[in-house]
Amino acid sequence: MSSIAHSFVADTRLFAGKAVPRVASNQPATLQAITAGSIRVAGSKAVHIAIDANNIVVDTQGIGRYVRTLLRTYVHDRELELTLLLRNIAPWLSRRRIAAIIGGDQFGLSTRVPSSVDVVWHPWNGTFFASPFPSVVTMHDAVPFAFPSADPARRSAEQEPFLRSARTASLVIAVSHAGARDIVARVGVPQERVRVVYHGVAPIFSPDAGERAGSYLLFVGNAGQRLKNFALLHRAYTCAWPHGDGPGLVAVGGSSVAYAGVRSIPAIRKGGAGGHGDQRIRDLYRGALALCVPSLYESFGMPMLEAMACGTPVLAARTGAMPELSGGAAWLLDPMDEKGWTAALRTIAEDKTLRARFRAAGLAHTRTFRWEQCAAQTLDVLREAAHG
């Protein structure tokens, strides 16, 4: 199940339970606040943050990777006290597994928000743990509102967690300015309560030591999801090389086996940023002529930035956050213009000079996207909410 699906259907029942005590650790603090405006003060009282971690074991992609990556930083910060919230009757049974996932044991576990908490972080779009304390929600997109289900019951189930967050959150984190505008316009979150924090790009995404010629066009995502618009990309690819004499088309993420001439690779990434799956997808980026992102909607577009960081040219749809996040370093196209995509595919495959230009632009652009910065800025928002 996708990260978004988890946030839609998560059980909202709250079990009575006691917090599991925080376990001491000799590991040093590693997070350095690198953004202007951080209110961290040496020697100050630890900020107690309760975090909805209910999906952290099962969600190994998308939002789950985001949460795992930030917790791997926060768990070693001695100026933080963490309580991870689970909806298990016996949450302590998950302690060892969660500690392995986030790389540390500096946290407590609870089935409800402790009374000593300073702020609650809900990172899965919705709010699933009720409390009277200040709270921050990371709202990754507004898909259930931009593309609502035709079924009333399903539409309500998908939208209500977002609406609950809009009603109760002290602050809402959006992952792009385009996403922030959507959250304000579609979900009804007041603009003054929204903060934008970009994701990072893991250091593992880097170019080859020596530049090599790519041999295929790459798509990363669920080809069966309508919003990813893979069908248009496949039609454009077929039109560009009707005799099958062009570069290959590789789709990573599954659901593309029904398309003729496509090499389909199942989803290969699990865990947080920098894991083994990232090495595999990095190698696929490095070997591609270009990454193709024809999506009808993206609130961030992580594959685009990862590919750029590997020196791979990007063809992307001129929708959502992609114009904002591409920084002028991608070839932007109308997601409904099949002829435009057909011409662009042929051009990027044949024009080595153009690819070199996009390569240089992408490498320069992605240097500013770092997970350390994302973690520090997210913590700033949590502290802002905690201190009112």
C-alpha positions as CSV (number, residue, x, y, z in Angstrom):
1,M,0.0,0.0,0.0
2,S,1.3,3.5,-0.9
3,S,2.2,6.1,1.7
4,I,-0.9,8.1,0.7
5,A,-3.1,5.1,1.0
6,H,-1.8,4.5,4.5
7,S,-2.6,8.0,5.5
8,F,-6.1,7.7,4.1
9,V,-7.2,4.4,5.7
10,A,-5.2,4.4,9.0
11,D,-7.3,3.3,12.0
12,T,-8.1,6.4,14.1
13,R,-9.0,4.5,17.3
14,L,-6.9,5.4,20.3
15,F,-5.9,2.7,22.8
16,A,-5.2,3.5,26.4
17,G,-1.6,2.8,27.2
18,K,1.5,3.9,29.0
19,A,4.6,5.5,27.5
20,V,7.6,3.2,27.3
21,P,10.6,4.9,29.1
22,R,13.3,6.5,27.0
23,V,16.4,4.3,26.9
24,A,19.7,5.9,27.5
25,S,22.4,5.9,24.8
26,N,26.0,7.0,24.5
27,Q,25.6,8.0,20.9
28,P,26.5,11.7,20.3
29,A,24.2,14.3,19.0
30,T,24.6,14.7,15.2
31,L,22.1,17.2,14.1
32,Q,23.5,20.7,13.4
33,A,21.0,23.5,12.9
34,I,22.2,24.9,9.6
35,T,19.3,27.3,8.8
36,A,18.9,30.9,9.8
37,G,16.4,31.5,12.5
38,S,16.9,28.2,14.4
39,I,15.9,28.8,18.0
40,R,17.9,26.0,19.5
41,V,19.9,27.1,22.6
42,A,22.8,25.1,24.1
43,G,21.9,23.7,27.5
44,S,18.2,24.5,27.2
45,K,15.5,22.0,28.3
46,A,15.0,19.2,25.8
47,V,12.0,19.7,23.6
48,H,9.6,16.7,24.0
49,I,8.1,15.8,20.6
50,A,5.5,13.1,20.2
51,I,5.6,11.7,16.6
52,D,3.0,9.6,14.8
53,A,5.2,6.6,13.8
54,N,2.4,4.1,13.3
55,N,3.3,3.4,9.7
56,I,7.1,3.5,10.1
57,V,7.6,-0.3,9.9
58,V,5.2,-1.0,7.0
59,D,5.7,2.1,4.8
60,T,9.1,1.7,3.2
61,Q,8.6,4.2,0.4
62,G,7.4,7.7,-0.2
63,I,6.3,9.3,3.1
64,G,7.7,6.4,5.1
65,R,11.2,7.2,3.7
66,Y,10.8,10.8,4.6
67,V,9.8,10.0,8.2
68,R,12.6,7.4,8.6
69,T,15.2,9.8,7.2
70,L,14.4,12.6,9.6
71,L,14.1,10.3,12.6
72,R,17.5,8.9,11.9
73,T,18.8,12.5,12.6
74,Y,16.5,13.3,15.5
75,V,17.1,10.1,17.5
76,H,20.7,11.2,18.1
77,D,19.9,14.8,19.1
78,R,20.3,15.1,22.9
79,E,18.3,18.3,22.9
80,L,15.2,16.4,21.9
81,E,13.0,13.9,23.8
82,L,11.1,11.7,21.4
83,T,8.0,9.6,22.0
84,L,6.9,7.6,19.0
85,L,3.1,7.0,18.9
86,L,1.8,3.6,17.8
87,R,-1.7,2.2,17.7
88,N,-0.5,-1.2,18.8
89,I,-1.9,-2.6,22.1
90,A,1.7,-3.5,23.1
91,P,3.9,-1.0,21.3
92,W,7.0,-2.0,23.2
93,L,7.1,-5.2,21.1
94,S,8.1,-3.0,18.1
95,R,10.9,-1.2,19.9
96,R,13.8,-3.3,18.6
97,R,12.6,-3.2,15.0
98,I,12.0,0.5,15.1
99,A,15.4,1.1,16.7
100,A,17.0,-0.8,13.8
101,I,15.1,1.2,11.3
102,I,16.0,4.6,12.6
103,G,19.5,3.7,13.8
104,G,19.1,4.5,17.5
105,D,17.1,3.8,20.7
106,Q,16.8,7.3,22.1
107,F,13.0,7.2,22.1
108,G,9.9,6.2,24.1
109,L,6.8,4.5,22.8
110,S,3.2,5.2,23.6
111,T,-0.3,4.5,22.4
112,R,-1.4,8.0,23.3
113,V,0.1,11.5,23.5
114,P,1.9,11.9,26.8
115,S,0.9,14.8,29.1
116,S,4.5,16.1,29.2
117,V,4.8,16.7,25.5
118,D,5.6,20.1,24.0
119,V,4.5,19.4,20.4
120,V,3.0,16.6,18.4
121,W,4.2,15.9,14.8
122,H,1.8,14.2,12.4
123,P,4.0,13.5,9.3
124,W,1.4,11.3,7.3
125,N,-0.9,14.1,6.0
126,G,-3.6,13.3,8.5
127,T,-4.0,13.6,12.2
128,F,-4.6,10.2,13.8
129,F,-3.8,10.9,17.5
130,A,-6.0,13.5,19.2
131,S,-4.5,15.8,21.9
132,P,-4.8,19.3,23.3
133,F,-1.2,20.1,22.7
134,P,0.3,22.2,19.8
135,S,0.8,20.1,16.7
136,V,2.5,20.2,13.3
137,V,1.3,18.3,10.3
138,T,3.4,17.5,7.2
139,M,0.9,17.6,4.3
140,H,2.7,16.2,1.3
141,D,0.0,16.9,-1.3
142,A,-3.7,17.6,-1.8
143,V,-4.4,14.7,-4.2
144,P,-7.7,13.7,-2.6
145,F,-9.0,17.2,-3.3
146,A,-7.3,17.8,-6.7
147,F,-8.5,14.4,-8.0
148,P,-11.4,13.4,-5.7
149,S,-12.9,9.9,-5.8
150,A,-16.2,9.6,-7.5
151,D,-17.4,7.3,-4.7
152,P,-18.8,9.5,-1.9
153,A,-17.7,7.1,0.9
154,R,-14.2,6.7,-0.4
155,R,-13.9,10.5,-1.1
156,S,-14.9,11.2,2.5
157,A,-12.5,8.6,3.9
158,E,-9.6,10.0,1.8
159,Q,-10.3,13.7,2.6
160,E,-11.3,13.6,6.3
161,P,-7.7,13.1,7.7
162,F,-6.6,16.2,5.8
163,L,-9.6,18.2,7.0
164,R,-9.0,17.1,10.6
165,S,-5.4,18.3,10.2
166,A,-6.6,21.6,8.8
167,R,-8.9,22.1,11.8
168,T,-6.5,21.2,14.5
169,A,-2.9,21.7,13.5
170,S,-1.0,24.7,14.9
171,L,1.3,24.7,11.8
172,V,1.3,22.8,8.5
173,I,4.5,21.9,6.6
174,A,4.2,21.8,2.8
175,V,7.0,20.3,0.7
176,S,6.9,23.0,-2.0
177,H,5.4,26.4,-2.6
178,A,3.1,24.9,-5.2
179,G,2.0,22.3,-2.6
180,A,1.4,25.1,-0.1
181,R,-0.8,26.9,-2.5
182,D,-2.8,23.7,-3.1
183,I,-3.2,23.1,0.6
184,V,-4.5,26.6,1.2
185,A,-6.8,26.6,-1.8
186,R,-8.1,23.0,-1.7
187,V,-7.9,21.9,1.9
188,G,-8.6,25.3,3.5
189,V,-5.5,25.7,5.7
190,P,-5.0,29.4,6.5
191,Q,-1.9,30.7,4.6
192,E,-0.3,32.1,7.8
193,R,-0.2,28.6,9.3
194,V,1.8,27.0,6.4
195,R,5.5,26.6,6.3
196,V,7.5,25.3,3.3
197,V,10.3,22.8,3.9
198,Y,11.9,21.1,0.9
199,H,13.0,17.5,1.0
200,G,16.7,16.7,0.6
201,V,18.7,14.6,-1.9
202,A,20.9,11.9,-0.3
203,P,24.6,12.2,-1.0
204,I,24.6,8.8,-2.6
205,F,23.0,10.4,-5.7
206,S,26.0,11.7,-7.5
207,P,27.4,11.4,-11.0
208,D,29.8,8.7,-12.2
209,A,33.5,9.6,-11.9
210,G,33.6,9.4,-15.7
211,E,30.8,10.6,-17.9
212,R,29.1,7.7,-19.8
213,A,26.6,7.6,-22.6
214,G,23.2,6.4,-21.5
215,S,21.4,3.6,-23.3
216,Y,17.8,4.0,-22.3
217,L,15.0,6.4,-21.2
218,L,13.9,6.0,-17.6
219,F,10.6,6.3,-15.8
220,V,10.4,6.0,-12.0
221,G,7.0,5.6,-10.3
222,N,3.8,3.5,-10.5
223,A,3.0,3.3,-14.2
224,G,-0.5,2.1,-13.3
225,Q,-1.3,5.2,-11.4
226,R,-3.2,7.6,-13.6
227,L,-1.6,10.7,-12.2
228,K,1.9,9.4,-13.3
229,N,0.7,9.7,-16.9
230,F,2.9,6.8,-18.1
231,A,0.4,5.9,-20.9
232,L,1.2,9.2,-22.7
233,L,4.9,8.7,-22.3
234,H,4.6,5.2,-23.8
235,R,2.6,6.5,-26.8
236,A,5.1,9.3,-27.4
237,Y,8.0,6.7,-27.2
238,T,6.3,4.4,-29.6
239,C,5.7,7.3,-32.0
240,A,9.3,8.5,-31.7
241,W,10.6,5.0,-32.7
242,P,7.8,3.2,-34.5
243,H,10.2,0.5,-35.8
244,G,11.6,-0.2,-32.4
245,D,15.1,1.0,-33.3
246,G,15.4,3.6,-30.5
247,P,16.8,3.5,-27.0
248,G,15.0,1.2,-24.5
249,L,12.3,2.4,-22.1
250,V,12.8,1.3,-18.5
251,A,10.1,1.7,-15.9
252,V,10.9,1.3,-12.3
253,G,8.1,0.8,-9.8
254,G,5.9,-2.0,-11.4
255,S,2.6,-1.9,-13.2
256,S,4.2,-1.4,-16.6
257,V,4.3,-5.0,-17.8
258,A,1.2,-4.4,-19.9
259,Y,3.0,-1.9,-22.1
260,A,4.8,-3.4,-25.1
261,G,8.6,-2.8,-25.4
262,V,9.0,-1.7,-21.8
263,R,11.5,-3.2,-19.5
264,S,9.7,-3.3,-16.1
265,I,11.6,-3.3,-12.8
266,P,9.6,-3.7,-9.5
267,A,9.9,-1.1,-6.8
268,I,13.4,-1.5,-5.4
269,R,13.7,1.2,-2.7
270,K,13.0,0.6,1.0
271,G,13.9,2.3,4.2
272,G,15.3,5.9,4.5
273,A,17.5,7.9,2.2
274,G,20.9,6.3,1.4
275,G,19.8,2.6,1.7
276,H,20.7,-0.3,-0.7
277,G,17.7,0.5,-2.9
278,D,19.0,4.0,-3.4
279,Q,22.3,2.5,-4.7
280,R,20.3,0.5,-7.3
281,I,18.2,3.4,-8.5
282,R,21.3,5.6,-8.5
283,D,22.9,3.3,-11.0
284,L,19.8,3.3,-13.1
285,Y,19.8,7.1,-13.2
286,R,23.5,7.2,-14.1
287,G,22.9,4.8,-17.0
288,A,19.9,6.7,-18.5
289,L,19.9,9.1,-21.4
290,A,17.2,11.0,-19.6
291,L,14.6,10.6,-16.8
292,C,11.0,11.2,-18.0
293,V,8.5,12.6,-15.5
294,P,5.2,13.2,-17.4
295,S,3.1,13.4,-14.2
296,L,-0.2,15.2,-14.1
297,Y,0.4,16.2,-10.5
298,E,3.5,16.3,-8.3
299,S,3.9,18.2,-5.1
300,F,7.6,17.6,-5.0
301,G,9.1,15.2,-7.6
302,M,11.9,13.4,-5.8
303,P,13.1,11.3,-8.8
304,M,13.6,14.5,-10.8
305,L,16.1,15.9,-8.3
306,E,17.8,12.6,-7.7
307,A,18.4,12.1,-11.4
308,M,19.8,15.7,-11.7
309,A,22.1,15.0,-8.8
310,C,23.4,12.0,-10.8
311,G,24.0,14.1,-13.9
312,T,21.0,12.7,-15.8
313,P,19.0,15.1,-18.0
314,V,15.3,15.4,-17.1
315,L,12.2,15.8,-19.2
316,A,9.3,16.8,-16.9
317,A,5.7,17.9,-17.1
318,R,5.0,21.6,-16.6
319,T,2.7,20.9,-13.7
320,G,2.5,21.1,-9.9
321,A,5.8,21.7,-8.2
322,M,8.0,20.6,-11.1
323,P,8.6,24.1,-12.6
324,E,9.5,25.3,-9.1
325,L,11.7,22.4,-8.1
326,S,13.5,22.0,-11.4
327,G,15.0,25.5,-11.1
328,G,15.3,25.8,-14.9
329,A,17.5,22.7,-15.1
330,A,14.9,20.4,-16.7
331,W,13.1,20.4,-20.1
332,L,9.5,21.2,-19.2
333,L,6.6,20.0,-21.4
334,D,2.8,20.1,-21.4
335,P,1.8,16.7,-19.9
336,M,-1.0,16.4,-22.5
337,D,1.1,17.2,-25.5
338,E,1.9,13.8,-27.0
339,K,3.6,15.3,-30.1
340,G,5.7,17.5,-28.0
341,W,6.9,14.6,-25.9
342,T,7.6,12.6,-29.0
343,A,9.8,15.3,-30.4
344,A,11.5,15.9,-27.1
345,L,12.4,12.2,-26.6
346,R,14.0,12.0,-30.0
347,T,15.9,15.2,-29.5
348,I,17.3,14.3,-26.0
349,A,18.3,10.9,-27.3
350,E,20.2,12.3,-30.3
351,D,21.6,15.6,-29.1
352,K,24.7,15.0,-27.0
353,T,25.4,18.7,-26.5
354,L,21.9,19.3,-25.2
355,R,22.3,16.5,-22.7
356,A,25.6,17.9,-21.5
357,R,23.9,21.3,-20.9
358,F,21.1,19.7,-18.9
359,R,23.7,17.6,-17.0
360,A,25.7,20.6,-15.9
361,A,22.6,22.6,-14.9
362,G,21.1,19.8,-12.9
363,L,24.3,19.1,-11.0
364,A,24.6,22.8,-10.0
365,H,20.9,23.1,-9.1
366,T,20.7,20.1,-6.7
367,R,23.6,21.0,-4.5
368,T,21.2,23.1,-2.3
369,F,18.9,20.2,-1.5
370,R,20.1,18.4,1.6
371,W,18.3,16.2,4.2
372,E,20.3,17.9,7.0
373,Q,18.7,21.1,6.0
374,C,15.2,19.5,5.8
375,A,15.7,18.1,9.3
376,A,16.8,21.4,10.8
377,Q,14.1,23.4,9.2
378,T,11.4,20.9,10.2
379,L,12.7,21.0,13.7
380,D,12.5,24.8,13.6
381,V,8.8,24.5,12.7
382,L,8.2,22.1,15.5
383,R,9.9,24.4,18.0
384,E,7.9,27.4,16.6
385,A,4.6,25.5,17.3
386,A,5.8,24.3,20.7
387,H,6.7,27.9,21.8
388,G,3.5,29.3,20.5
